[in-house]
Amino acid sequence: MRRKDSMHFLLAAIVLCAATWTACTGSSDAGRSASASSDSGKIPISTKSEEARREFLQGRDLAEKLLAQDSLQHFDKAVALDPDFAYAELTRANSSPTGTQFFEHLNKAVALVDKASEGERLLILANQAGANGEVVKQKELLDKLVAAYPNDERARFNLGGYYFGQQQYAQAIEQYKKATELAPNYSPAYNILGYAYRQAGDYGNAEQAFKKYIELIPNDPNPYDSYAELLLKMGRFDDSIAQYRKALAVDEHFVPSHFGIAADLLYMGKPADAAAELQKITEKARNNGERRTALFGQTVVDVDGGKMNQALAELDKQYAIGQETNDVAGMAGDLQNKGNILAEMQKYDAAQQQFDQLLQLVEGSNLSQKIKDNAKLFHHFNLAVVAIGKKDYTAAKTHAEEFSKGAEASQNAFQIKQSHALAGTIALAQKDYDTAITELQQANEQNPRDLYRLCQAYQEKGNGAKAQEFCTRAAEFNSLPQLNYAFVRSKAQRVAGKKG
């Protein structure tokens, strides 16, 4: 498992932010002002309490090993001992299991930036910019951080996270490798380095990075989980399950490994076994985030099997969990998923009702204005999808143009890819296959749905070889459970001539 981006509760379609680890090192200090400098060239930790520092370091160690739930008690103790501990609030935010907690602690960290060192301030504000989808501002802050602390592995790691989130994998790899050179035993860098190589299609180097990760911390679950995810991607399902089982042998509560095993079983043609594996997460769940993970996994299993109404029922359960704590970000994601499923069912009016409710929910919340603006922008994307389904191409193009303008203005690479996907989908629906191919080639290669659309465009042009290529890539995407893959997996298999 890799660390999800700092706003992993809200769909990336609504807000995109890069992966941002928020840990730092520094020498011991007697007071906050003394800790504002760092003789070792690392980002300092600003706290007036040595006990708070110790709790922070314990929490940081656990969080960097992807043991977020275990880290919470240490971060909570740290901020209780020092209510002005801005950095601890930030790390607490990024380990939170729900969107409500994430924003609560992020806002506290931002309110305390004047009590933090310059390095901490830059990281806190970079996280805020990422959560708001302000990617230009985020990168400016992270560039300043690396310029101020070029020998800090965590500064490099955070900048790498920005590039990873923007799908600029070569630049991400450069920063992660630099982090490993600065601190050869800094295990998180090997983890995400493996993922960056994997996303770039370099499975050999990905495997070497994950094996090094295992070597550094063999008594922790996540190295085995991450290696298992690579094997899943490669279609080595039995080997993947074996690695996931190793992770669970280390820590039976490491629920992401059950999620991964469910994916392996689903792609092996065993949906009932996948559902049983997801049920184990429910039985072990320690928080609402883990409960939602199990329910979302079952949603995907249902969609993959064509059981759309059951999938919608699972999403209703997730929405109910969000209502318990007014988790607006989580609830917004549920509404987005419901709308997507209804659109796939060709129930376009019902889909639009979900999308409209999503926008109303976010606009009526206490989320930042930037997040509300992003939700409003993405509403154009959703309305374009509905219009395409209704064959109202004039409206679809109007909404697509509005979305494209916003994406270009924000210089958000991920949203720009989405705008190309939207333009390509419109062209495909209008049987303009050359334009569809041109646009979809600039879309998100990490979205199997876009790969399948390219397959369709080439198929309609009579280019069987290219259609086979892209449908094979879509059919063998082998990701952790996600709806975009579930929507197209069986259809892509049929075109590619792969076994279901």
Order of alpha helices (4+ residues) and beta strands (2+ residues): alpha-alpha-alpha-alpha-alpha-alpha-alpha-alpha-alpha-alpha-alpha-alpha-alpha-alpha-alpha-alpha-alpha-alpha-alpha-alpha-alpha-alpha-alpha-alpha-alpha
